[in-house]
Amino acid sequence: MKDDNVLVDLRHQNEGRAAQYDVFWTKCNEFIAECSAVHDRRHGDSEISYMATAISVRDMISQVKQKCPPDAPIPSEAWVRLNFSPKNPRAKVSMHYHGKLKLKHVVQKRLVRKSHPDEHYCAALFRYQRELAVKYRSHSVFISIDDKHRIKIGEPGYPVAAVERGRQVIVSQSQIFAVGDHDFTKFSLIPSVVLQINIPENFEGSWYRRKVLIGLKDAVFQSSSPLRHASELYGVLTETLGLKTILFIYCDGGPDHRLTYVSVQLSLIALFLNLNLDFLVACRTAPNHSWKNPVERIMSLLNVGLQCVGLMRTKLSDDFESAISNANNLQQLREAASSRKEDVASTLKPAIDLLKSIFIRLELKGEAFDSYAVATDEEIHEFWSVLLLIDTTVTMDTTTKKLLKTKTAMCKFIEHCCQVRHYSFQIKKCGQSSCTICKPVRMDAQVFETLAYLPDPIPENDDHYKSFSEIYGQTTITEQHRPSLTRQVRRKIDFTPSQQHVKNVGMLVQCEECDKWRLMFCRHKLNRQEVATLAKCLDDVSYTCGVLFSDLNLPGRLNGVCVKDHACSDHIEKLYYSCGFELICCYCAIEVMSEGIVNLPMCTDCKEEGKTPIKRPKTKDTLKTCGKNYV
């Protein structure tokens, strides 16, 4: 515009700015100098254990602020971050860093995701669930739940890393962050995380706001189970549910959240009755897609806090130490400490208190994390006893479909009030005043009349699913469009499977979705050490039908072990019965007493359901030398 008056020299604003935060930078460097790393215990008695520098930039500012005088100016998080040392000095972005603090901030890499034929179907179901929650927002509570990976607890005097090696944290450039890296520890803790989601006013709003609660459980005597999860959830929701009568739950497909399991269904029914809800909708992710669960984002925040500690238990009396000294696995530890539950709680209490003090320093969208009490055995039993109001013959051992069929009153309640699907489980009162099966409705009658079950996704012509508004309220919808029901399976093995190939491995692997056993093949014979190594590798693998062993990157000659590309709807392979393994139903994999001559074995329930018999192969040779190892 050829007017030099529009140009303003702002450099005078820099006067005195360079020294404005000098006090903070000085205290910050003192804080860094005081905090060191955790050195490896293998160097002898001279090693020293320290805390890492900080959980996050915000946490570091909070700690340094306490060391500064009250009137000292404190810089923003962004300005502190720009005074770090650049992660890559050769990158162009490094010119923006000032390097006053000898720190680096490195973000953890993402994990590899695997595909599943139902992933699009489950994504549509999750969208329907959220849209239904928005529709009845004033009456609803939405939670996302999951367990984090176990945290190892080292022996007295030998701390181990709270997270696996290879993760990064904010530490001084001159320090090394290292702890004991032993793979085997006797004790461990299971963090259970509950995310209470603030339902937005519309679907496009944020689904990652509100409260995060964490419970730390001892893996020995407080193992995760559906009933324990539901009991703890009852304690959490009792304080926050208020007058709301609709509960939405989203979880992954772990054994303690598998909605097709009878134990999970009965636990949700107990939660429904204890809270006196009008409607409960529980959905889950597709296999290998737990990252879709909103609470999974919280796990990365927990990892940030866990970077800064090495954990070990407290040493107790010689009696206790000698009782557990020879326990090499969880079962042996439970047997050795069965009469010493209080001692187990005492030896782990310092580690639990330390982790709780770290977790409550974390935040989600400005709201601090909180912890909840783990349910005791007495609380779990009291929580479960509400099921006796429906059926007095139900016991805590009723965990199979076969046993459930003998409970007439409970089966009647499930048929009357529940809708069971592979990826969802819903409970809804009928709303009839004359009904003797469920309780009266608590919400407004006019609102309840508009309430319907969550619909199953229906595909459109363009490989997408119909919108929620198009199909909500329809009563004729079923899950017949679930892709895994009609999926065509490809063998994906570069040789023809035979009995000898099964004998070379001598092991089976079980799908966590359908509980069916799948054969493992290999062209060459595995020796005893390779079989033990394979079993150890598979202990940490959550196998579901459709997962190929080529994705596991097994070591050495084990990379030749393979399994067919199955779907959960596939029956047990015919070759299974030719190899001399235990007799099981070819459809549901439960044990049967007699073997069919013309057809593959079937249980009574599958026969009553009218499932088609499957003919045996022409040859009926058995392989008695094939081992019966199951993983």
Residue pairs with C-beta under 8 A, 6 or more apart in sequence:
20 73
21 73
21 74
21 75
21 79
23 68
23 69
23 72
23 73
24 64
24 68
24 72
24 73
24 74
24 75
25 83
25 100
25 101
27 64
27 67
27 68
27 72
28 60
28 64
28 80
28 101
29 101
30 67
31 53
31 60
31 63
31 64
31 67
32 53
32 101
32 102
32 103
32 172
33 172
35 50
35 51
35 52
35 53
35 54
35 172
36 48
36 50
36 172
36 175
37 50
37 52
37 171
37 175
37 176
37 177
37 178
38 49
38 50
38 51
38 52
38 159
38 161
38 177
38 178
38 179
38 310
39 47
39 48
39 49
39 50
39 176
39 178
40 47
40 178
40 179
40 180
40 181
41 47
41 158
41 159
41 179
41 180
42 180
49 159
49 179
49 310
51 308
51 309
52 169
52 170
52 171
52 177
52 307
52 308
52 309
53 60
53 103
53 169
53 170
53 171
53 172
53 175
53 308
54 60
54 63
54 170
54 308
55 304
55 305
55 307
55 308
55 358
55 361
55 362
56 170
56 304
56 362
57 77
57 80
57 81
57 105
57 170
58 77
58 363
59 361
60 80
60 170
61 74
61 75
61 77
61 80
62 361
65 74
68 74
75 83
80 101
81 105
82 96
82 97
82 98
83 97
83 98
83 99
83 100
83 101
84 97
84 99
84 101
84 103
84 104
84 105
85 97
85 99
85 101
85 102
85 103
85 104
85 173
86 93
86 94
86 97
86 99
86 104
87 104
87 105
87 106
88 94
102 172
102 173
102 174
103 170
103 171
103 172
103 173
104 170
104 171
104 173
105 170
106 168
106 169
107 168
108 167
108 168
108 300
108 303
111 291
113 288
113 289
113 291
114 288
114 547
114 551
115 288
116 286
116 287
116 288
116 289
116 484
116 544
116 546
117 483
117 484
117 487
117 546
117 567
118 286
118 287
118 423
118 482
118 483
118 484
119 286
119 289
120 465
120 483
121 286
121 423
121 457
121 465
121 481
121 482
121 483
122 283
122 284
122 285
122 286
122 289
122 292
122 423
123 286
123 292
124 457
124 465
125 283
125 423
125 424
125 454
125 456
125 457
126 250
126 283
126 285
126 292
127 203
127 468
128 454
128 455
128 457
128 468
128 472
129 248
129 250
129 281
129 283
129 424
129 454
130 142
130 203
130 207
131 203
131 468
131 469
132 248
132 281
132 454
132 468
132 472
133 140
133 142
133 199
133 246
133 248
134 199
134 200
134 201
134 202
134 203
136 246
136 447
136 451
137 199
137 201
138 244
139 244
139 245
139 246
139 443
139 447
140 199
140 244
140 246
140 247
140 248
141 196
141 237
141 240
141 241
141 244
141 246
141 247
141 248
142 196
142 197
142 199
142 207
142 248
142 250
143 194
143 195
143 196
143 197
143 233
143 237
143 247
143 248
143 249
143 250
144 194
144 195
144 197
144 249
144 250
144 251
144 293
144 294
144 295
145 192
145 193
145 194
145 195
145 229
145 233
145 249
145 250
145 251
145 257
145 295
146 192
146 193
146 251
146 252
146 254
146 257
146 290
146 293
146 295
146 296
146 299
147 190
147 191
147 192
147 193
147 224
147 254
147 256
148 190
148 191
148 192
148 193
148 299
148 302
150 188
150 189
150 190
150 219
151 162
151 163
151 188
151 189
151 190
151 191
151 306
151 311
151 355
152 160
152 161
152 162
152 185
152 187
152 188
152 311
153 160
153 185
153 186
153 187
153 188
153 189
153 311
153 312
153 313
153 348
153 351
154 160
154 180
154 182
154 185
154 310
154 311
154 312
154 313
155 185
155 186
155 312
155 313
156 312
156 313
156 314
156 315
157 312
157 315
158 180
158 182
158 312
159 179
159 180
159 309
159 310
159 311
159 312
160 179
160 180
160 181
160 182
160 185
160 310
160 311
160 312
161 179
161 180
161 181
161 310
162 306
162 307
162 309
162 310
162 311
162 355
163 303
163 306
163 307
165 181
167 303
167 307
168 307
169 177
169 304
169 307
169 308
171 177
177 307
179 310
180 310
186 324
186 327
186 333
187 218
187 219
187 220
187 313
187 333
187 344
187 347
187 348
188 219
189 216
189 217
189 218
189 219
189 348
189 351
189 352
189 355
190 216
190 217
190 218
190 219
190 222
190 223
190 224
191 214
191 215
191 216
191 217
191 302
191 355
192 214
192 215
192 216
192 217
192 224
192 229
192 232
193 212
193 213
193 214
193 295
193 298
193 299
193 302
194 212
194 213
194 214
194 215
194 233
194 236
194 295
194 372
195 208
195 210
195 211
195 212
195 294
195 295
195 298
196 210
196 211
196 212
196 213
196 236
196 240
197 207
197 208
197 209
197 210
197 294
198 206
198 209
198 210
200 206
200 207
207 294
208 294
208 297
208 364
208 365
209 364
209 365
209 367
210 364
210 367
211 240
211 367
211 370
212 298
212 362
212 364
212 367
212 369
212 370
213 236
213 369
213 370
213 371
213 372
214 302
214 356
214 359
214 369
214 370
214 371
214 372
215 232
215 371
215 372
215 373
215 374
216 352
216 355
216 356
216 371
216 374
217 223
217 224
217 228
217 374
218 344
218 345
218 348
219 330
220 330
220 333
220 334
220 337
220 344
221 334
221 337
221 341
221 344
222 228
222 374
224 256
225 256
225 263
226 256
226 257
226 261
226 263
226 264
226 266
226 267
226 268
227 263
227 266
227 267
227 270
227 380
227 383
227 384
227 396
228 375
228 380
229 256
229 257
229 267
230 267
230 268
230 270
230 271
230 383
231 375
231 379
231 380
231 383
231 384
232 372
232 373
232 374
232 375
233 271
234 271
234 274
234 275
234 383
235 372
235 373
235 375
235 379
236 372
237 247
237 275
238 275
241 247
241 275
243 442
245 276
245 277
245 278
245 279
245 442
245 443
246 277
246 278
246 279
246 280
246 281
246 443
246 451
247 271
247 272
247 275
247 277
247 279
247 280
247 281
248 281
248 282
248 283
249 268
249 280
249 281
249 282
249 283
250 282
250 283
250 284
250 285
250 293
250 294
251 257
251 282
251 283
251 284
251 285
251 293
252 284
252 285
252 289
252 290
252 293
252 296
253 284
253 285
253 286
253 287
253 290
253 512
253 513
254 290
254 542
255 261
255 512
256 264
257 264
257 284
258 264
258 284
258 512
258 513
259 265
259 282
259 283
259 284
259 420
259 421
259 422
259 423
259 424
259 425
260 420
260 422
261 399
262 398
262 399
262 400
262 401
262 403
262 404
263 399
264 425
265 414
265 418
265 420
265 425
266 387
266 394
266 398
266 410
268 280
268 282
268 425
268 427
269 387
269 390
269 413
269 414
269 418
269 427
270 383
270 384
270 386
270 387
271 277
271 280
272 280
272 427
273 386
273 387
273 389
273 390
273 439
274 383
274 386
276 439
276 442
277 427
278 428
278 429
278 441
278 442
278 443
278 448
278 451
279 426
279 427
279 428
279 429
279 451
280 426
280 427
280 428
281 424
281 426
281 454
282 424
282 425
282 426
283 423
283 424
283 454
284 423
284 424
285 292
285 293
286 292
286 423
287 512
287 513
287 542
287 544
287 546
287 547
288 542
288 544
288 547
290 296
298 364
301 362
301 364
302 359
302 362
304 362
305 358
305 359
305 361
305 362
306 355
306 358
308 358
309 354
309 355
309 358
311 351
311 354
311 355
312 351
313 347
313 348
313 350
313 351
314 346
314 347
314 348
314 349
314 350
315 321
315 347
316 343
316 346
316 347
317 343
320 337
320 340
320 343
320 347
323 336
323 337
323 340
324 333
324 336
324 337
326 332
326 336
327 333
327 335
327 336
327 337
337 343
337 344
356 371
359 369
359 371
360 368
360 369
360 370
360 371
361 368
361 369
362 368
362 369
363 369
375 383
381 396
384 396
387 394
387 410
388 394
390 409
390 410
390 413
391 407
391 408
391 409
391 410
391 413
392 409
393 406
393 407
393 409
394 407
394 410
397 403
398 404
398 407
398 410
401 605
402 590
402 605
404 410
404 411
405 411
405 605
412 437
413 437
413 438
414 420
416 430
416 437
416 438
417 427
417 428
417 429
417 430
417 437
417 438
418 425
418 426
418 427
418 428
419 425
419 426
419 428
419 453
421 456
421 479
422 479
422 482
422 484
423 479
423 482
424 454
426 453
426 454
428 451
428 453
429 435
429 438
429 439
429 440
429 441
429 448
430 437
430 438
431 441
431 445
431 448
431 449
433 440
441 448
452 472
452 473
452 475
455 468
455 471
455 472
455 473
455 474
455 477
456 477
456 478
456 479
456 481
456 482
457 465
457 466
457 481
458 465
458 466
458 471
458 477
458 481
459 465
459 466
459 481
460 466
471 477
479 485
484 567
484 568
484 569
485 569
487 567
487 569
489 564
489 565
489 566
489 567
489 570
490 565
491 564
491 565
492 548
492 564
492 565
493 521
493 562
493 564
495 501
495 521
495 523
497 519
497 521
497 564
497 575
498 575
499 575
499 578
499 579
499 621
499 623
499 626
501 521
501 522
501 523
502 519
502 520
502 521
502 575
502 579
502 623
502 626
503 525
503 579
503 623
503 625
503 626
504 521
504 522
504 523
504 524
504 525
504 526
505 520
505 521
505 522
505 526
505 531
505 534
505 561
506 526
506 531
506 626
506 627
506 629
507 520
507 531
507 534
507 535
507 627
507 629
507 630
507 631
508 517
508 518
508 519
508 520
508 581
508 629
508 630
508 631
509 517
509 518
509 520
509 538
509 543
509 563
509 631
510 516
510 517
510 518
510 543
510 630
510 631
511 517
511 518
511 543
511 544
511 545
511 566
511 568
512 542
512 543
512 544
513 544
513 545
513 568
514 545
514 568
514 569
514 589
515 588
515 589
516 545
516 566
516 568
516 570
516 571
516 572
516 588
516 589
517 572
517 576
517 581
517 584
517 589
517 630
518 543
518 545
518 563
518 564
518 566
518 573
519 563
519 564
519 573
519 575
519 576
519 579
520 549
520 561
520 562
520 563
521 561
521 562
521 563
522 560
522 561
522 562
523 560
524 557
524 560
526 534
526 557
526 558
526 561
530 556
530 557
530 558
531 629
533 555
533 556
533 558
534 554
534 558
534 561
535 629
535 631
537 552
537 554
537 555
537 558
538 631
539 631
541 552
544 568
545 566
545 567
545 568
545 570
546 565
546 566
546 567
548 562
548 563
548 565
549 561
549 562
549 563
550 559
550 562
553 559
554 561
564 573
571 586
571 587
571 600
571 614
572 584
572 585
572 586
572 587
572 589
572 600
574 600
574 614
574 616
574 617
575 617
577 583
577 586
577 595
577 600
577 601
577 616
578 617
578 619
578 620
578 621
578 622
578 623
579 622
579 623
579 626
580 622
580 623
580 624
580 626
581 626
581 628
582 591
582 628
583 591
583 592
583 593
583 594
583 595
583 601
584 590
584 591
584 592
584 601
585 591
585 592
585 601
585 602
585 603
585 606
586 600
586 601
586 602
586 614
587 602
587 603
587 606
587 611
588 603
588 605
588 606
590 603
592 601
592 602
592 603
594 601
595 601
596 602
596 613
596 616
597 616
598 615
598 616
599 613
599 614
599 615
599 616
600 613
600 614
600 615
600 616
602 611
602 613
